């Protein structure tokens, strides 16, 4: 009975990890993403680059930061999928080794943490590239 409860608990955690968008820090209570107030996703800057009068130097820096992050994201997503597959294999057994499952879950969560850190790093670099008046304009477009 205890094994079934643990197995169900781990499946719930796994499902939550998979269905929660990696880039989302939004809370379940319907509030806005708490990071949105302070940071600028690349899509927002791209969409309003003319309105904020983005300079060529800024654009080049942002494109470079996005390209670097995309290279990392591709590798991190592959690694995450591999860790999730390993966890699924452990959880699919008729009797789940709790310690092994939790150790593997830590590996999945570590990968997600690295992905989120990479995303926040990108948005910090974007913010630091922008002038104060550009930031104010982008905030008005949110």
C-alpha positions as CSV (number, residue, x, y, z in Angstrom):
1,X,0.0,0.0,0.0
2,X,2.8,2.4,0.9
3,X,4.5,1.7,-2.4
4,X,1.4,2.6,-4.3
5,X,1.0,5.9,-2.5
6,X,4.7,6.7,-3.1
7,X,4.3,5.7,-6.8
8,X,1.2,7.9,-7.2
9,X,3.0,10.8,-5.5
10,X,6.0,10.5,-7.8
11,X,3.8,10.3,-10.9
12,X,2.0,13.5,-9.7
13,X,5.3,15.3,-9.3
14,X,6.5,14.0,-12.7
15,X,3.3,15.2,-14.4
16,X,3.5,18.6,-12.8
17,X,7.1,18.9,-13.9
18,X,6.2,18.0,-17.5
19,X,3.1,20.2,-17.9
20,X,4.5,23.2,-16.2
21,X,6.2,25.4,-18.8
22,X,9.8,25.6,-18.0
23,X,9.9,29.4,-18.6
24,X,6.8,30.0,-16.4
25,X,7.1,31.4,-12.9
26,X,3.4,32.2,-12.9
27,X,1.5,31.2,-9.8
28,X,-1.6,28.9,-9.9
29,X,-3.8,31.5,-8.3
30,X,-4.1,33.4,-11.6
31,X,-1.7,36.2,-10.8
32,X,0.8,37.5,-13.3
33,X,4.2,36.1,-13.6
34,X,6.1,37.7,-10.7
35,X,9.3,38.1,-12.9
36,X,7.4,39.9,-15.7
37,X,7.3,43.1,-13.7
38,X,11.1,43.3,-13.6
39,X,12.4,41.5,-16.7
40,X,11.8,41.6,-20.5
41,X,11.5,38.4,-22.5
42,X,13.3,38.5,-25.9
43,X,9.9,38.2,-27.7
44,X,8.8,41.5,-26.2
45,X,12.0,43.3,-27.2
46,X,11.8,41.9,-30.7
47,X,8.2,42.9,-31.1
48,X,8.7,46.5,-30.0
49,X,12.3,47.1,-31.2
50,X,11.2,50.0,-33.5
51,X,9.0,51.6,-30.9
52,X,11.8,51.6,-28.3
53,X,14.3,52.7,-30.9
54,X,16.7,49.8,-30.3
55,X,20.1,50.6,-31.5
56,X,22.2,48.3,-33.7
57,X,24.7,47.7,-31.0
58,X,21.9,46.7,-28.5
59,X,20.3,44.5,-31.1
60,X,23.6,42.7,-31.8
61,X,24.2,42.2,-28.1
62,X,20.7,40.8,-27.5
63,X,20.8,38.6,-30.6
64,X,24.1,37.2,-29.3
65,X,22.7,36.6,-25.9
66,X,19.6,34.8,-27.3
67,X,21.8,32.7,-29.6
68,X,24.0,31.6,-26.7
69,X,21.0,30.8,-24.6
70,X,19.3,28.8,-27.5
71,X,22.4,26.7,-27.8
72,X,22.3,25.9,-24.1
73,X,18.5,25.3,-24.2
74,X,18.8,22.7,-26.9
75,X,21.4,20.7,-24.9
76,X,19.5,21.2,-21.6
77,X,16.2,20.1,-23.1
78,X,17.9,16.9,-24.4
79,X,19.4,16.3,-20.9
80,X,16.1,17.0,-19.2
81,X,14.3,14.5,-21.5
82,X,16.9,11.9,-20.7
83,X,16.5,12.3,-17.0
84,X,12.7,12.3,-17.3
85,X,12.9,9.1,-19.3
86,X,15.1,7.5,-16.6
87,X,12.6,8.5,-13.9
88,X,9.7,7.1,-16.0
89,X,11.6,3.8,-16.3
90,X,12.1,3.6,-12.5
91,X,8.5,4.6,-11.8
92,X,7.1,2.0,-14.3
93,X,8.4,-0.9,-12.3
94,X,5.9,-2.9,-10.3
95,X,7.7,-2.1,-7.1
96,X,9.4,1.3,-7.1
97,X,12.8,1.7,-5.3
98,X,11.9,4.9,-3.4
99,X,15.5,6.0,-2.9
100,X,16.4,5.5,-6.5
101,X,13.2,7.3,-7.7
102,X,13.9,10.3,-5.4
103,X,17.5,10.4,-6.5
104,X,16.4,10.5,-10.1
105,X,13.7,13.1,-9.4
106,X,16.5,15.3,-8.0
107,X,18.3,14.9,-11.3
108,X,15.2,16.0,-13.2
109,X,14.7,19.0,-10.9
110,X,18.4,19.9,-11.2
111,X,18.0,20.1,-15.0
112,X,14.9,22.3,-14.6
113,X,16.7,24.6,-12.2
114,X,19.6,25.0,-14.7
115,X,17.1,25.8,-17.5
116,X,15.3,28.4,-15.4
117,X,18.6,29.9,-14.4
118,X,19.6,30.2,-18.1
119,X,16.3,31.8,-18.9
120,X,16.7,34.4,-16.1
121,X,20.3,35.0,-17.1
122,X,19.2,35.8,-20.6
123,X,16.5,38.2,-19.5
124,X,18.9,40.0,-17.1
125,X,21.4,40.5,-19.9
126,X,18.6,41.9,-22.1
127,X,17.5,44.3,-19.3
128,X,21.1,45.4,-18.7
129,X,21.4,46.2,-22.5
130,X,18.5,48.5,-22.5
131,X,18.4,52.2,-21.6
132,X,16.0,53.4,-18.9
133,X,13.6,55.0,-21.4
134,X,13.5,51.8,-23.4
135,X,12.7,49.8,-20.3
136,X,9.9,52.3,-19.4
137,X,8.4,51.9,-22.9
138,X,8.6,48.2,-22.8
139,X,6.9,48.2,-19.4
140,X,4.0,50.1,-21.0
141,X,3.6,47.4,-23.7
142,X,3.2,44.6,-21.2
